[in-house]
């Protein structure tokens, strides 16, 4: 095909899960069925990538210095929820019930992949806790080995500051049936059982 | 993804759809699996896997030690080089790490010494490699990766010069004295350093807490 089309197919392949055939299908669709939408996509991509950066306070993605949650005076300053990715903020916000602030690590500690504390902005988090009226830090990191290591590292750093450090509960999902749940999840659920 | 296997040593395989896997148990570090692989090249494809034994759960500082050990293995083991003895010591170490009270510094040092031995850089603690003379309790020795321990006139550098009695204790697996543990740590570190090259170990950063400065 034409060099321009080949270039666009190659460019689209940077997206996760997009191979040569899906990239080709997308390009042909844009060219034949929706050239206007394609131009709009190109403009939006350029504007978003150039305009969006990390929030100075919570490291979430935003085009301003501070994100909408950090700027909102109605949020509770005494609670910070630490998550791995911006998608986790969206998930918790959609679930509702949490009115505090966030801190987005943009990943987790993974020595094998070369990701250390400096890459996660942990010193910014410690500074936020020291300088604000924070009473509780909720570690809402994933329940993986790397998530566990990240939670442990952060909790050790925050321990001297005399605040409550909590971790999200882990166990049986809503609507889950015991019979189909794996052993380690049941073990966690038993260990973290609650009095009723 | 890297696997440490009993039959083939370390190997890398592509695990398609391993992330976000809902029905199967997630492929998590420190978990013993039985795996089947396909592919003729160096990079295999993971075809199937199931948990072999109950997964262990590492917590707190023991988890960080586990990550350090994994990073060491990934950095130092060549691919497709079977290491049955090391596989066993890794298994023992992980089980001990999962037991909150069961870990001792000695176990980690012994694992590091086993690793060095299996890589062909074994440390001789009871005699001088060049002369064959026995290590004497009261004498001082300097360590080098190529030449092992050689007599040293005095303590020029406490990081490389050690008293004979501590070397003998390490050789006999007696880590009861703090000085023995300190010496073992320094010796293992200096032996690992040239093998690791200029790239630092990322997991070591996790032990250095900026607030307290302690390890």
Interface residues (C-beta under 8 A of the other chain):
Chain A: X109 X111 X112 X114 X115 X116 X117 X118 X123 X126 X144 X145 X148 X149 X152 X153 X156 X157 X160 X182 X183 X184 X187
Chain B: X2 X25 X26 X28 X29 X30 X54 X55 X57 X58 X59 X60 X61 X63 X64 X66 X67 X68 X70 X71 X74 X201 X202 X203 X205 X206 X209 X210 X211 X212
